[in-house]
Amino acid sequence: MRADYFVACWVNSSPQAGVFMTRKVVTRAPHREVGIVNAGWLLDHPVQHESHLERRFIIAALSCQVVCDIQHQPFTLQLSEAGATKKYTPDFLITFRDSTSLVVEVKPQAYLKRHEVRLRAAEQMLQSQGQRFFVATDTLIDGKDLSARAMLLMRYGRMHCTDVQVQETLSALRRAGHNGVSVQQLIKQGLPEDMVWSLVARHLCHVPSDFLVDPTQAITITPYTGDCHDYFQSWFGVAQR
């Protein structure tokens, strides 16, 4: 089926106005693992998911320093093919700290071919409105153990840190300068290792995409200042433009 047979438009809203509508989460079969991820140290709301893969994506995305919000099933598109109507609801809308955003579809690599035409049509419609689109596959989410490393980081994010501990750690990082300092060096200064990783999980200090939750890992207080879309995709192993 040719992609040019498809025309995409917002459902019950104006594409020019860029109005989003929200679709209520539909309960799936038990093996789909419908649930929520609570990351109260970063977000003021839970994020719903409908599969194990979506859950791993949320956790991996939250480990990326430029992410400030994740919305599940943010709107619905209507795709028309030769008079027939097909609805498409993307999985997530990611908002970055520079206020830009990215629409994300989470899909197993093995299913991409089956949904290629529809995803291409959705991407074209979104691009026409100035919105970027990203397909996150299991290969990207789990590649280089990203989701596993992010899961471990998330456990530290749940920890409670006192204001004094936060300021002591941030002060030590400021003294280290732009090159940062290893977790091990911070431990030698009397700072608890678990508290240091908690601040990384809270995006108060930063690690590279290939980070390891290990005392030898270097940490910096200097935030990324480039293109957030490119940084997010590089976090998942996709080469920057």
Sine and cosine of phi, psi and omega as CSV:
sin_phi,cos_phi,sin_psi,cos_psi,sin_omega,cos_omega
0.00,0.00,0.75,-0.66,-0.06,-1.00
-0.99,0.16,0.62,-0.78,-0.02,-1.00
-0.90,0.43,-0.46,0.89,-0.07,-1.00
-0.96,0.26,-0.05,1.00,0.12,-0.99
-0.97,0.23,-0.23,0.97,-0.11,-0.99
-1.00,-0.09,0.64,-0.77,0.15,-0.99
-0.80,-0.60,0.79,-0.61,-0.05,-1.00
-0.96,-0.28,0.60,-0.80,0.06,-1.00
-0.45,-0.89,0.35,-0.94,0.06,-1.00
-0.95,0.32,0.56,-0.83,0.06,-1.00
-1.00,0.07,0.83,-0.57,0.06,-1.00
0.81,0.59,0.55,0.84,0.04,-1.00
-0.38,-0.92,0.17,-0.99,-0.06,-1.00
-1.00,-0.10,0.84,-0.54,0.04,-1.00
-0.90,0.43,-0.50,0.86,0.02,-1.00
-0.92,0.39,-0.61,0.80,-0.02,-1.00
-0.98,0.20,-0.30,0.95,0.02,-1.00
0.93,0.38,0.58,0.82,-0.06,-1.00
-0.99,0.12,0.79,-0.61,0.02,-1.00
-0.99,-0.11,0.54,-0.84,0.17,-0.99
-0.85,-0.53,0.47,-0.88,-0.05,-1.00
-0.95,-0.30,0.68,-0.74,0.06,-1.00
-0.97,-0.23,0.75,-0.67,0.02,-1.00
-0.90,0.43,0.64,-0.77,-0.01,-1.00
-0.91,0.42,0.75,-0.67,0.00,-1.00
-0.99,-0.13,0.74,-0.68,0.01,-1.00
-0.94,0.34,0.77,-0.64,-0.02,-1.00
-0.97,-0.23,-0.08,-1.00,0.08,-1.00
-0.89,0.46,0.45,-0.89,-0.08,-1.00
-0.81,0.58,-0.59,0.80,-0.05,-1.00
-0.93,0.36,-0.19,0.98,0.01,-1.00
-0.98,0.20,-0.27,0.96,0.02,-1.00
0.82,0.57,0.90,0.44,0.13,-0.99
-0.93,0.36,0.73,-0.69,-0.02,-1.00
-0.10,-1.00,-0.25,-0.97,0.00,-1.00
-0.71,-0.71,0.44,-0.90,0.15,-0.99
-0.92,-0.38,0.84,-0.54,0.05,-1.00
-0.98,-0.20,0.89,-0.45,0.03,-1.00
-0.80,-0.60,0.91,0.42,-0.11,-0.99
-0.87,0.49,-0.33,0.95,0.02,-1.00
-0.97,0.24,-0.21,0.98,0.02,-1.00
-0.83,-0.56,-0.61,0.79,-0.12,-0.99
-0.88,-0.48,0.46,-0.89,0.04,-1.00
-0.99,-0.13,0.30,0.96,0.01,-1.00
-0.43,-0.90,0.44,-0.90,0.08,-1.00
-0.97,0.26,0.36,-0.93,0.04,-1.00
-0.90,-0.43,0.84,-0.54,-0.03,-1.00
-0.99,0.15,0.46,-0.89,0.08,-1.00
-0.60,-0.80,0.37,-0.93,-0.04,-1.00
-0.84,-0.54,0.20,0.98,0.04,-1.00
-0.31,-0.95,0.26,-0.96,0.07,-1.00
-0.88,0.47,-0.63,0.77,-0.03,-1.00
-0.91,0.40,-0.67,0.74,0.05,-1.00
-0.88,0.48,-0.63,0.78,0.02,-1.00
-0.89,0.45,-0.69,0.72,0.01,-1.00
-0.91,0.41,-0.57,0.82,0.06,-1.00
-0.89,0.45,-0.73,0.68,-0.01,-1.00
-0.83,0.56,-0.73,0.69,-0.04,-1.00
-0.91,0.42,-0.67,0.75,0.02,-1.00
-0.91,0.42,-0.65,0.76,-0.01,-1.00
-0.91,0.42,-0.62,0.78,-0.01,-1.00
-0.93,0.38,-0.34,0.94,0.03,-1.00
-0.98,0.20,-0.17,0.99,-0.03,-1.00
-1.00,0.04,0.81,-0.58,-0.15,-0.99
-0.90,0.45,-0.38,0.92,-0.06,-1.00
-1.00,0.06,-0.10,0.99,-0.03,-1.00
-1.00,0.08,0.78,-0.62,0.05,-1.00
-0.86,-0.51,-0.20,0.98,0.06,-1.00
-0.35,-0.94,0.51,-0.86,0.07,-1.00
-0.70,-0.72,0.82,-0.58,0.07,-1.00
-0.90,-0.43,0.70,-0.72,0.00,-1.00
-1.00,-0.04,0.71,-0.70,0.01,-1.00
0.71,0.71,0.91,0.42,-0.16,-0.99
-0.96,0.29,-0.43,0.90,-0.03,-1.00
-0.27,-0.96,0.14,-0.99,0.02,-1.00
-0.82,-0.57,0.71,-0.70,0.10,-1.00
-0.98,-0.22,0.46,-0.89,0.08,-1.00
-0.91,-0.42,0.87,-0.49,-0.02,-1.00
-0.95,-0.30,0.79,-0.61,-0.04,-1.00
-0.94,-0.34,0.73,-0.68,0.01,-1.00
-0.78,-0.62,0.95,-0.30,0.05,-1.00
0.75,0.66,0.72,0.69,0.06,-1.00
1.00,-0.03,-0.29,0.96,0.02,-1.00
-1.00,-0.01,0.57,-0.82,-0.03,-1.00
-0.95,-0.32,0.75,-0.66,0.07,-1.00
-0.76,-0.65,0.76,-0.65,-0.01,-1.00
-1.00,-0.07,0.57,-0.82,0.04,-1.00
-0.70,-0.72,0.82,-0.58,0.04,-1.00
-0.89,-0.45,0.92,-0.39,0.04,-1.00
-0.91,0.41,0.37,-0.93,-0.11,-0.99
-0.97,0.25,-0.67,0.75,-0.12,-0.99
-0.55,-0.83,0.43,-0.90,0.21,-0.98
-0.86,-0.51,0.89,-0.46,0.01,-1.00
-0.99,-0.13,0.76,-0.64,0.11,-0.99
-0.95,-0.32,0.74,-0.67,-0.03,-1.00
-0.99,-0.13,0.22,-0.98,-0.08,-1.00
-0.94,0.35,-0.25,0.97,0.09,-1.00
-1.00,-0.03,0.22,0.98,0.05,-1.00
0.97,0.24,0.02,1.00,0.13,-0.99
-0.99,0.16,0.17,-0.99,-0.07,-1.00
-0.59,-0.81,0.19,-0.98,-0.05,-1.00
-0.56,-0.83,0.78,-0.63,0.08,-1.00
-1.00,0.06,0.74,-0.68,-0.08,-1.00
-0.82,-0.57,0.74,-0.67,0.18,-0.98
-0.95,-0.32,0.79,-0.61,0.05,-1.00
-0.98,-0.20,0.85,-0.53,-0.11,-0.99
-0.52,-0.86,0.71,-0.70,0.12,-0.99
-0.86,0.52,0.63,-0.78,-0.02,-1.00
-0.81,0.59,-0.60,0.80,-0.05,-1.00
-0.91,0.40,-0.33,0.94,-0.05,-1.00
-0.99,-0.17,-0.04,1.00,-0.08,-1.00
-0.87,0.49,-0.71,0.71,-0.05,-1.00
-0.87,0.49,-0.64,0.77,-0.03,-1.00
-0.89,0.46,-0.56,0.83,-0.08,-1.00
-0.95,-0.31,0.23,0.97,-0.13,-0.99
-0.84,0.54,-0.73,0.68,-0.07,-1.00
-0.91,0.42,-0.71,0.71,-0.02,-1.00
-0.91,0.41,-0.67,0.74,0.00,-1.00
-0.91,0.41,-0.60,0.80,0.03,-1.00
-0.91,0.42,-0.66,0.75,0.01,-1.00
-0.90,0.43,-0.67,0.74,0.03,-1.00
-0.90,0.43,-0.66,0.75,0.01,-1.00
-0.88,0.47,-0.68,0.74,-0.01,-1.00
-0.90,0.44,-0.66,0.75,0.01,-1.00
-0.90,0.43,-0.71,0.70,-0.02,-1.00
-0.91,0.42,-0.66,0.75,0.03,-1.00
-0.89,0.45,-0.56,0.83,0.03,-1.00
-0.91,0.41,-0.36,0.93,0.04,-1.00
-0.98,-0.18,0.17,0.99,0.02,-1.00
0.98,0.20,0.33,0.94,-0.04,-1.00
-0.95,-0.32,0.76,-0.65,0.01,-1.00
-0.99,0.11,0.41,-0.91,-0.10,-0.99
-0.71,-0.70,0.67,-0.74,-0.07,-1.00
-0.66,-0.75,0.76,-0.65,0.07,-1.00
-0.98,-0.20,0.90,-0.44,0.00,-1.00
-0.98,-0.19,0.94,-0.35,0.00,-1.00
-1.00,-0.06,0.20,-0.98,0.07,-1.00
-0.88,0.47,-0.51,0.86,0.04,-1.00
-0.88,0.47,-0.64,0.77,0.01,-1.00
-0.98,0.21,-0.67,0.74,-0.07,-1.00
-0.91,0.40,-0.65,0.76,-0.06,-1.00
-0.98,-0.18,-0.08,1.00,-0.01,-1.00
-0.88,0.48,0.64,-0.77,-0.02,-1.00
0.81,0.58,0.49,0.87,0.04,-1.00
0.87,0.50,0.48,0.88,-0.04,-1.00
-0.84,0.54,-0.77,0.64,-0.06,-1.00
-0.90,0.43,-0.58,0.82,0.02,-1.00
-0.93,0.37,-0.67,0.75,0.03,-1.00
-0.92,0.40,-0.65,0.76,0.01,-1.00
-0.92,0.39,-0.58,0.82,0.04,-1.00
-0.88,0.47,-0.68,0.74,0.02,-1.00
-0.91,0.42,-0.66,0.75,0.02,-1.00
-0.89,0.46,-0.61,0.79,-0.01,-1.00
-0.89,0.46,-0.56,0.83,0.02,-1.00
-0.88,0.47,-0.60,0.80,0.04,-1.00
-0.94,0.33,-0.51,0.86,0.00,-1.00
-0.89,0.46,-0.44,0.90,-0.02,-1.00
-0.97,0.24,-0.21,0.98,-0.07,-1.00
-0.95,0.30,0.47,-0.88,0.06,-1.00
-1.00,0.01,0.74,-0.68,0.05,-1.00
-0.86,-0.52,0.70,-0.71,0.06,-1.00
-0.98,0.20,0.36,-0.93,0.04,-1.00
-0.87,0.50,-0.58,0.81,-0.01,-1.00
-0.91,0.42,-0.70,0.71,0.02,-1.00
-0.89,0.46,-0.67,0.74,0.00,-1.00
-0.88,0.47,-0.74,0.67,-0.04,-1.00
-0.92,0.39,-0.58,0.81,0.04,-1.00
-0.90,0.44,-0.68,0.73,-0.01,-1.00
-0.93,0.37,-0.70,0.71,0.00,-1.00
-0.90,0.43,-0.58,0.81,0.04,-1.00
-0.91,0.42,-0.66,0.75,0.03,-1.00
-0.90,0.44,-0.61,0.79,0.02,-1.00
-0.94,0.34,-0.61,0.79,0.04,-1.00
-0.90,0.44,-0.64,0.77,0.03,-1.00
-0.91,0.42,-0.48,0.87,-0.02,-1.00
-0.96,0.28,-0.36,0.93,0.02,-1.00
0.99,0.12,-0.22,-0.97,-0.10,-1.00
-0.92,0.38,-0.43,0.90,-0.03,-1.00
-0.97,0.24,-0.24,0.97,0.05,-1.00
0.98,0.19,-0.18,-0.98,-0.06,-1.00
-0.50,-0.87,0.48,-0.88,0.01,-1.00
-0.98,0.22,0.42,-0.91,0.07,-1.00
-0.86,0.51,-0.62,0.79,0.00,-1.00
-0.86,0.52,-0.65,0.76,0.03,-1.00
-0.91,0.40,-0.60,0.80,0.04,-1.00
-0.92,0.39,-0.60,0.80,0.04,-1.00
-0.89,0.46,-0.65,0.76,0.01,-1.00
-0.90,0.44,-0.40,0.92,0.04,-1.00
-1.00,0.09,0.06,1.00,0.06,-1.00
1.00,-0.08,0.17,0.99,-0.01,-1.00
-1.00,-0.02,0.72,-0.70,0.00,-1.00
-0.91,0.42,0.71,-0.70,-0.03,-1.00
-0.88,0.47,-0.68,0.73,-0.04,-1.00
-0.90,0.45,-0.53,0.84,0.02,-1.00
-0.94,0.33,-0.60,0.80,0.04,-1.00
-0.87,0.49,-0.71,0.70,0.00,-1.00
-0.93,0.36,-0.49,0.87,0.07,-1.00
-0.89,0.46,-0.64,0.77,0.02,-1.00
-0.93,0.36,-0.52,0.85,0.09,-1.00
-0.91,0.42,-0.70,0.71,0.01,-1.00
-0.88,0.47,-0.49,0.87,-0.01,-1.00
-1.00,0.02,0.08,1.00,0.01,-1.00
0.91,0.42,0.40,0.91,0.06,-1.00
-1.00,0.05,-0.38,0.93,0.19,-0.98
-0.63,-0.78,0.22,-0.98,-0.31,-0.95
-0.71,-0.70,0.45,-0.89,0.05,-1.00
-0.74,-0.68,0.34,-0.94,0.05,-1.00
-0.97,0.25,0.15,-0.99,-0.06,-1.00
-0.90,0.43,-0.43,0.90,0.02,-1.00
-1.00,-0.09,0.44,0.90,-0.06,-1.00
-0.85,0.53,0.46,-0.89,0.14,-0.99
-0.82,-0.57,0.69,-0.73,0.07,-1.00
-0.98,0.19,0.99,0.14,-0.16,-0.99
-0.51,-0.86,0.56,-0.83,-0.03,-1.00
-0.85,0.52,-0.38,0.92,-0.02,-1.00
-0.99,0.13,-0.12,0.99,-0.05,-1.00
-0.93,0.38,0.74,-0.68,0.06,-1.00
-0.99,0.14,0.63,-0.78,-0.02,-1.00
-0.78,-0.63,0.60,-0.80,0.02,-1.00
-0.76,-0.65,0.42,-0.91,0.07,-1.00
-1.00,-0.06,-0.16,0.99,-0.06,-1.00
-0.98,0.21,0.89,-0.46,-0.01,-1.00
-0.98,0.22,0.36,-0.93,0.08,-1.00
-0.95,0.32,0.66,-0.75,-0.07,-1.00
-0.85,-0.53,0.13,0.99,-0.01,-1.00
-1.00,0.01,-0.44,-0.90,-0.02,-1.00
-0.95,0.32,0.87,-0.49,-0.07,-1.00
-0.92,0.40,-0.59,0.81,0.03,-1.00
-0.88,0.48,-0.74,0.68,0.00,-1.00
-0.89,0.46,-0.67,0.74,-0.01,-1.00
-0.90,0.45,-0.68,0.73,-0.01,-1.00
-0.88,0.47,-0.70,0.71,-0.01,-1.00
-0.93,0.37,-0.58,0.81,0.05,-1.00
-0.92,0.39,-0.48,0.88,0.07,-1.00
-0.87,0.50,-0.52,0.85,0.02,-1.00
-0.99,-0.12,0.22,0.98,0.09,-1.00
1.00,0.08,0.22,0.98,0.04,-1.00
-1.00,-0.07,0.79,-0.61,-0.06,-1.00
-0.87,0.49,0.63,-0.77,0.05,-1.00
-0.95,0.31,0.38,-0.92,0.03,-1.00
-0.91,0.41,0.00,0.00,0.00,0.00
